[in-house]
Amino acid sequence: MYVVDKKDDLIPGVRLTVKFEQIIRHLKKLIEEDSTNKILVFTSIATAIPPFAALLKLLKLPFAVLDRGSKSKILSKFRSDPELKARLFSTS
């Protein structure tokens, strides 16, 4: 992900890798289809979580990152908070 001056991007001013672009398009489609949808995003590349989290912030899509220390708290909040739309996991 890097910043560019382009008006027709999926996220204005941000140029995405092909994988990030496809994931973001799919997430937006799922939320548009049903605003109550909740999305789980798994990655085996832990270093992909921070840039992906930054993209979700730009999209103003409420999310949580699941790590070992916050597992039960995040799970509970994800289930009960209707505004929390996505949860990011690292499988590594």
PyMOL commands that set and color helices and strands:
alter all, ss='L'
color gray80, all
select helices_A, chain A and resi 18-33+46-58+68-80
alter helices_A, ss='H'
color red, helices_A
select strands_A, chain A and resi 2-3+14-15+39-43+63-66+86-90
alter strands_A, ss='S'
color yellow, strands_A
deselect
rebuild
show_as cartoon
